[in-house]
Amino acid sequence: MTSRVPVLLSSSSVFPERTAAAFQLAAALGYDGVEVMVWTDVVSQDPGALRGLADHYGVPVLSVHAPCLLVTQRVWSPDPWERLRKAAELAETLEAPTVVVHPPFTWQRDYARNFADGLDKIAGQFGGLRFAVENMYPVRMAGRQFVPYVPGWDPTDTGYASYTLDLSHCAASHTDSLEMADRMGAGLAHVHLGDGTGEGRDEHLVPGRGSQPCAELLRSLAGRGFTGSVAVEVTTRGAKSRAVREADLREALEFARANLTAPSPVDA
């Protein structure tokens, strides 16, 4: 019998509430752990504070999302390599096996030039961690499309040892997540579970509310030999109350658990 795939709550899923709320909600709803999105909330950057929250609520940190967003370009350091090193140190301290990282932005020329080699070098320094590069998406504005990442939004075009598959990003890039998972192959280390309608923006809907094959993807993981974790990464900033936010996060967890334990098409 295979062990259960851990379902994590991304701290980004509770925004605009802060990092501590993710631990509280993860414990209350029965998640297996937390993915910490490192951002401007100082608690998200502090290993001692995060360890205290994990111990208090009984939910471990099982992945760390490095500060790769536009709003986190000054967290810890303006140097993206230093930010990635600090994220790795945080994950190592918390015994989280996965660090999620984005491809470089186009203006990060030095970082982009040596990204693949540099990532391999850092991975060698932190032997117990997987640095899982996330698939992104083109940005559409005023009827035009541009790609803000180098060499592109699809990390499989370059090839890395480990990947994070984000289903909402698949919707925004008009990509089928099952096909993306096939391209990632044995490198698929982590999943960001959300959904999208394919309207061209990153929606992070509760799974099942968009057009991505979320259920099919989750059911396929066992047959892919997947040994990572699934982090619920949905937007609840529009929730009118804490109760509405809780209901969305409970629905996402139940969706994940039901489909991770369902027979795959191969087993049925």
N, C-alpha and C positions, 0 to 999 in steps of 0.2 A: 504494500500500500504506500503510495507516495505521500510525502508530508504536505501539509496545506500551504499554499502560497500566501504569504503575509499580505494583508490589505492595510495600507497606511493612509493616514489623513495628512495631506499636505497642509502646512500652516498657511499657505496662500489661499486655501479654501475658506478660511474664516475671516478674511479681510472684509471690512475695515477693522475687525477686532485684531488684537495683537497676538504675538506668538504664544503666550501663556494660554490663551483661549483654545488653541488647537489641542493642547494636552488635555485640558478639561473636557472638551467635547469628544476627543478620541476615547477617553476613559469611559465617559457616560454612555457612548453609543456602542462600544465594544470593538473598536478598531484594534488591530494588532500592534500598531506603532504609529510613529509620526515621521513625516518627511519635513525637515526644517528648511524653509526658504530663507536664506540669509539675505536680509535687507536692512533698512535703516533702523528698525527696532533693535535696540542694543541687546535685548535678551537673545535675539536670534544669532548674535555674534559671540555670545559668552558661554564657553563650555561649562563653567561652574553652574550658571543659572539654568542651562538646559539639562544638566545632570540632575539638578535639584528638582526640576519639574518632572522629569522622567521617573525619578524615584518616588516622588510624592503621589503621582497619579498612576504609577504602575504601567506606563506605556513607554517602551524604549524608542530612541531615535534610531531608525534603520536606514535612512538616507539623508544626505545633505545636498541641497541645491546651491551650488556656488553662486556668488553675486554677479550674475551675467546680464541683468536687466539694465535698461537705460538709467533707471532711478538709483541703481546701486553702483555706478561707476566710480564712486569715491569711498565706498565702504572698505574699510581696512587700509586701502592703498589705491592710488590712481593706476598702479601697475597691474595689469590683468594677471600676470604670472604670480605676483605676490598674493593676489586675491585667491587664486586657485590653490596655492600652497597653504594658505590659511584655512581654506575650506577643507583641504585634505587633513590638516592637523586637527581640525574640529571633528571630522568624521572618525579619525583614528582614536582620538581621546574618548569619544562617545561609543566606540566600537560599532559604528555604522558602516556596513560593507560597501556602500555605493555613494559616489559623488556624481551628481548630475551637472553637466557643463554644456553650454551653447557653443556653436561655431562662432568664430570671431566676427565682429562687425567690420564693415568695409573700411572704416577709418582707422582701425587698429592694425596698421600696416605691418609693424614689426612683429606683433603678436601673431598675426595671420601668416606671415612668411615662414615662421618656424613652429606653427601650431602642432602639427602632427608629431614632429620630432620631440618638441618640448613636452607634449602630453606623454609620450613614451618615457621620457626621462623622469618626469614626476611620478609616473606609475611605477617605475623602477625603484624610486625612493620610498614609496608607500606600498610595499608588496602585497598587503592584505586588502587593498582597495580596488574597486573597479571604477574607472572614470568613464561614465556612460554619456556619450555625445548625443544630444537630442536633435531630432528632426524639427526643422522650423518651417517657414512658409514665406512666400512672396507678400509684400505689402502693396495693397491697392489703395490709391488715393486719387480723387478727382478724375476717375476714369483711366488712370494710368497705373502701371505695375512696375515695381522695382524690387530688387533683392538686396537687403541690407547686410548680407552675410557673405564672407569669403571662405572658400571659393563658391559657395552656394548654400541654399537652405537644406539640401538633402545630404546628410553626412555619408550616406552609402556611396555617393559618387567618388568620395575620397578614399573611404575605407578606414575604419578604426577597430580597435580590439573589442570595444564595448559600446552599446547604444542604449539610449532611452527612446522608447516609442511613445510619442504623444499623439493621441487619437484626435484631439481637438485641432492640433496643428495639421494633421492629415486632412481634416475637413477643410481648413483654410487654404490648403495647397491643392485641393481637389485631387487628393491621393487616397486610394483605398488602403486602409490600415493593414489588411491582410497581406496585400502585395508589399507594403513597406516592411512588414515583419519578415516576409520571405527574403527580401533583400538583405535585411540585417542578419538573418541566419543564426548561427550559433553565438553571434555577438550580442544578441538581444538580452540585455541584463536587467532592464527595468521598464515599467510601463507607467505612463501618466494617463489615468483613466478619466476621460471627459468625452464630450460629444460636440458636434457642430452640424450646421445645416449646409455648409459649403457656400455660404454667401460671400466668402472672401475675407472674413475677419475672424479673429481668434475668439470663439464664443465660450468655450469651457462649460458647456451645458451638462446637467446631470445625465449620465449615460442612459440611453434609451429615448432621449428627447430630441435627438438629431438624426442624421442620416448615415452615420458611420456604423459598420458592423461590429459594434462593441461586444455584444454577446458572443458572436462567432469568434472574435479575436480571443476573448478570455477562454472560451472552450478549447481553442486550439493550442493553448500554451503547454499543456501537459504533453501533447504529441510533439512539441518542438523541443522538449527536454529543458524547459525553462526552469531556472533555479533562483530567479530573482524575486522581486516584490512588485506589487501593484499599488501605486499611490493615487488616491482619489484627488484630482486637481480640477475642481469646479469653481465657478464664480457664484458667490452668494452675496455680493455687495449690494444687490438690489433687494435682498430680503427685508421685509417690513418689520421683522421682529426676530429675536433669538429663537423663538419657537419655530418660525418658518425656516430659518437657517438649519436648525437641528433636523427638521423633517427632510430637507433636501439631502443633508449629509447621511441621514439614516437610509434614505431611499438608494443613494449611491452605493453605500456599503452592502445593503441587501442585494442589489443588482450584481455587484462584484462577487459576493459569496455564492449566490445561486448559480452563476455561470461558470465560476471556477471549479465548482464541484459537479457540474453537469457532464455527462459523457460527451467526449469529442465525437465528431463525425466518424472518425476512424474506429472508435470504441463502440459506437451505437449499434 
